[in-house]
Amino acid sequence: GGKYVKAGTVYPSNDANAIGLVYEDVDVTTGNMPGSVVTQGVVFEDRLPQTVSTAAHLALDAKITFQNSPSVTRP
């Protein structure tokens, strides 16, 4: 019954104002809470909880590299 901001959500909004991605789930049931934001690195875009908009991609382009997760072949 709680409210959460999921890890991988574009912060603060999924548009040209994007500055990063939420690092881990944050419980906001009782109001705003502190949380970590990824501002640099490599992210597997196909594992994010939402599609990153084109404007957010452009805003994060110099900071975050988006890739698809590698396929794993099991023997």
C-alpha positions as CSV (number, residue, x, y, z in Angstrom):
1,G,0.0,0.0,0.0
2,G,3.0,2.3,-0.1
3,K,4.2,4.7,-2.8
4,Y,7.6,4.1,-4.4
5,V,9.8,5.8,-7.0
6,K,11.4,2.8,-8.8
7,A,15.1,2.5,-9.4
8,G,15.9,3.6,-12.9
9,T,13.2,6.3,-13.0
10,V,14.5,9.5,-14.8
11,Y,15.0,12.3,-12.3
12,P,13.5,14.9,-11.9
13,S,11.4,14.3,-15.0
14,N,11.6,12.3,-18.2
15,D,12.3,15.3,-20.5
16,A,15.0,17.9,-21.2
17,N,15.3,18.7,-17.5
18,A,16.7,15.2,-16.7
19,I,19.8,15.1,-14.6
20,G,20.1,11.4,-13.9
21,L,18.4,8.1,-12.9
22,V,17.2,7.1,-9.5
23,Y,19.7,4.5,-8.1
24,E,17.4,2.5,-5.8
25,D,13.7,2.3,-4.9
26,V,12.7,5.2,-2.7
27,D,9.6,4.9,-0.4
28,V,7.7,8.2,-0.7
29,T,4.6,7.0,1.1
30,T,4.9,9.7,3.8
31,G,6.3,12.4,1.6
32,N,9.5,13.4,-0.1
33,M,12.5,11.3,1.0
34,P,16.2,11.5,0.2
35,G,17.5,9.1,-2.5
36,S,20.6,8.6,-4.7
37,V,20.8,9.6,-8.3
38,V,23.1,8.2,-10.9
39,T,24.6,11.0,-12.9
40,Q,27.4,9.2,-14.8
41,G,28.0,5.7,-16.0
42,V,26.7,3.0,-18.3
43,V,23.0,1.9,-18.0
44,F,21.2,-1.1,-19.5
45,E,18.3,0.8,-21.0
46,D,16.2,-2.3,-21.6
47,R,16.1,-3.0,-17.9
48,L,14.7,0.4,-16.9
49,P,11.1,0.6,-15.6
50,Q,10.1,3.2,-18.1
51,T,11.1,4.3,-21.6
52,V,13.6,7.2,-21.6
53,S,12.2,10.0,-23.8
54,T,14.3,11.5,-26.6
55,A,14.6,14.8,-24.8
56,A,15.9,13.0,-21.7
57,H,18.4,11.0,-23.8
58,L,19.8,14.3,-25.2
59,A,20.0,15.9,-21.7
60,L,21.9,12.8,-20.3
61,D,23.9,12.1,-23.4
62,A,27.3,13.4,-22.2
63,K,26.9,11.8,-18.7
64,I,25.2,8.4,-19.1
65,T,25.8,5.9,-21.8
66,F,22.7,3.8,-22.7
67,Q,23.2,0.2,-23.9
68,N,21.1,-2.9,-24.2
69,S,21.9,-5.6,-21.7
70,P,24.2,-8.4,-23.0
71,S,22.7,-11.7,-23.9
72,V,23.7,-14.6,-21.7
73,T,24.1,-18.1,-23.1
74,R,24.0,-20.8,-20.6
75,P,25.8,-24.1,-21.3
